[in-house]
């Protein structure tokens, strides 16, 4: 695959022949939606449709089909809106159509090689290390993230998220389990010239992967954002935050990475305070 990518319908002819596109309804891809738009959160499908209401949250095939058959809420490429819940299923569908495995299987290959303590599906011997989640503030979980998390049910329910079934299942967007050291190591090695990511995709595609692809108001986050093909660029750092306040980043300017995980689900003020403290410490050293 080249950095230029191309329309999804061109890359995945199998679904074109069947009159569908993996990851979106035909009406979405018909105008030439590209993988770049999917990866940069501009594909127009930031939420699962109402047809996913009765689906089990670990029914990957059913959720992908629901996306295939649904119409976009915005013209692809026209609007930035983090696909916080649907991102992994959109990519998984495209990978399946290309016969390229799944997000969890590909992550497992890279993580095993690199020694990253990150998992889509925690192994049985790792379950004892998983902390139980709880909300720091009262209130119904459904009120926290708005309509983007309406379907399928259970994605914000701590009883579900603390279950063995969820921990060992695969939901390749919000289902990542990781240690702080695992996140810090993976972000540190993301751009290393001899790191596992460069070995997997090459330096040219890595440069494209971490370059800004879409910038402006993100209608989910309600703030200006710069998106790469999967990460945010914030104050020059390559970063992503978790729904409950966890976060990780690599700073090219100060040459460090940081991983922060918490079982106390809340906002990102805690990790933001840590960012300011670390930047102040490292800046004083210069």
N, C-alpha and C positions, 0 to 999 in steps of 0.2 A: 504494500500500500504506500503510495507516495504522499508527501506532505500536502499536495494540492487536493487530495481526496477526490471528490466528485459526487454527483447525485447518487443518492442511495439506490435509485432504480437502475442506474448504470452498473453499480458494483454488485448488486444482488439480483441478477437476471432471473433466478429461479422464482422469486416472488413477483417479478414483473410479468412473467409468463402466466402466473396464476391470477393476475389481476389485483394483487395486493402488495403491500410493503410491510416488512417486519418493523415494528416500532411505531407505526402510525397508520391511520386509515388512508385509503387511496387518495382521498381528497387532500390530505396533507402532503403526501409525497408527489402528487401529480404536478405540482408547480416546480419541482426540482429541489426539494429539501435535501440538504447535504448532511453528511456525517459531521461536518464541522458545526453545523447548527445544532445537531443533537448533543454533541460534546460540550458546546459552549452555552447551553441552556437557552437557546433561542428557537427551539423546534416547535413551540406552541402547544406542548402537552405536559404542563407542570403538575397535573393531577390525574388520577384514575377516574374514568367516567362513571356515571351512576350504574352502568351495567356491571361494575365490579362490586356493587353493594353487598351481594350475598356470597362473594368468593372468600375462600380461606386465604389469609394473608400469606401463607406459604405455598399457595397454588400458583407457581410461577407460570406455567403454561396458560392457565386461565387469565391471569393478569396481562400477559403479553397479548393474548387474543383480544382482550377488552381494549387495549391501546390500538391494535391494528384496526379495529372496527369503529373507532371513535373519530369524530371530527375535531380539528384544532380549535382552540379558543382565540387564537391570533394567527395571522399570516406568518408562516415560518420565516425566521430571519428578521421580522419586524419588531419584536418585543423581547426584552430580556426578562426572564422570570425563572428563578432557580427551580429546577426540576428535582426538588429535594426528595420526593418519594418515588417518582417514576424513572429516574435517571438510570438506575441499574437495569431495570427491565427493558428499557428502550435499547440499551447497549447489548444486553443478553440476547434479545431477539435478533438483532443484526448479526451477532457472532454465530448464533445457531444457524441462521440462513447461509452463512459462509462456511459452515462446518469447522468453525474455529474454536470450539469449546464454549465455556461460559466465563463470566467475570470471576466467580469463586474459584473455578479450576485453574484459570490463568494466574490469579493472584497466588494460589497455593504453590504453583510451580516456582514463581519468582520468590515468594517468601521463604520457601524451603531452601532454595539455592542461596539466598542472601542472609538467612538467619533472622528474618523479621518476625517478631511476635505479634502478628496481625492475622485475623481469621474471619472469613465468612463461613461460619460453621465451626464451632469449637470442638476439638477432639475430646473424646470421653475423659482422657487423663488430664485434660486442662480445665474441666468444669469446676473443680475445687478452687480454682484461682479467680473465678468470675464473681464480682461483687453484685449484691442485690441493689437495684436502683430504687430511688424514691424521690418524690417531688419535694422541693424545698418550700414551696408555697402552696396553699390550698387552692382548690378550684378544679373544675372538670377538665381533664386533658384535652377534650375536643375543642375547648375554647382557646387553646394555646397557639395553635398553628393555622387556624382558619380552615376554609373549604379545601385547601390543598391536601388535607389529611382526612377528608371525610370517608373515603373508601380506599382499601378494605378496612373493616373494623379491627381494632386492636393494636394499631401501630403506636399508639401513645398510652396504652394500658400497661401499667407496671406489672400487673399480675401476668400478663402475656409476656412482657419483655424479660421477666425473671424466671420464666419457665424453661425447663431443659429442652423442650421442643423448639422454642425460638432460638435458644443459644446454639443448638446444633443444626438448625435449619439455615436456609439461605434467602436473604432479602438484600440483594446487592445494591443498596443505597444507604439505608439507615441501619443495616444489620451487622456492621463491622464490630468485632470485638478485638481489642488491642490493649497492650500495656503502654504506659508512657514511654518507656525505653524503646518499644517496638515502633511506635510512631516517630520518635526522634531519629532513630536509625534509618528508617525508610525515607524520611524527608532529607536527611543528610546525604544519603546515597543517590537521591533522585537525579542530581545533576553532576555527580562525580564522573570524570572522563573515563574511569575504569570501572564504574559501578554496574550493577546488574541491569538497570534500566537502559543505559547506553548499549550494553551488550545485547539486549533484547531487541531494541528498535533502531539503534544507530544514532549518531550525533545530529544528523540533519533533522530527523523526525523528532528527536528530543527538543531541539530548538523550537520547532513548530508547536510541540506539545505544551511548552511552558511560555509561549509568547501570547500576548493579549489578542483575543479574537473578537470580543464583544465588550463594549464599555458603555455605561450610562445607568439610568435608573433601573434597578431590579425591582419588578413589581411584587415579588414575593418578600424580599428582604426590606423593601421600602427605603432604599438608600442607593447611592451611586456605587457601582461595582465594576471592576475589571475582571473579566473571565478569560482564562486560558482554555485549553481543551480538557477541563476537569478541575482546575484549581482557581482560586482567586489570587489576584495580586493586590496586596494591601501595604502601602508605604514601602513598596519595593520588594516585600517578602512574598514568597510562594506559600500559600496557606489554604486551609479549610477548617471549618468549625463543625462540631457535632451539634445535634439538636438540643442536647441537654446542657451545653456549656463547655464541653471538651473542645480541644483544638490542637493543631500542630502546624508548624511552619518551618521553612528554611529561609534564612536571611543571606542573600548574596553579598550585601553591603558589609555586614559584620561577620559573615562566614560562621554561622552557628545554626543549629536546628534545635527545636524544642517540642516536646510532646507533653500534653497535659490532659489527664483523664480524671473524671469525677463520677461518683455514683449519686451525687446530689444534683438532680435535674433542675436547672434554672437557666438564667440568662448567661451572657458572655462577659459580664463585668469582671468576674474573677480572673479569667484568662487575659483580658485586656490589661488589668492591673499588673499581672505578671509580665506581660510584654513590655510595658513601660519600665518596670523595674530592671529587667534584663538589659534593655537597650541603654538605660542610664548607666548600669554597671560596665557594660562593654565599651560604651562611648568614653567613659572616664579613663579607661585604660589606654586610649589612643592619644 
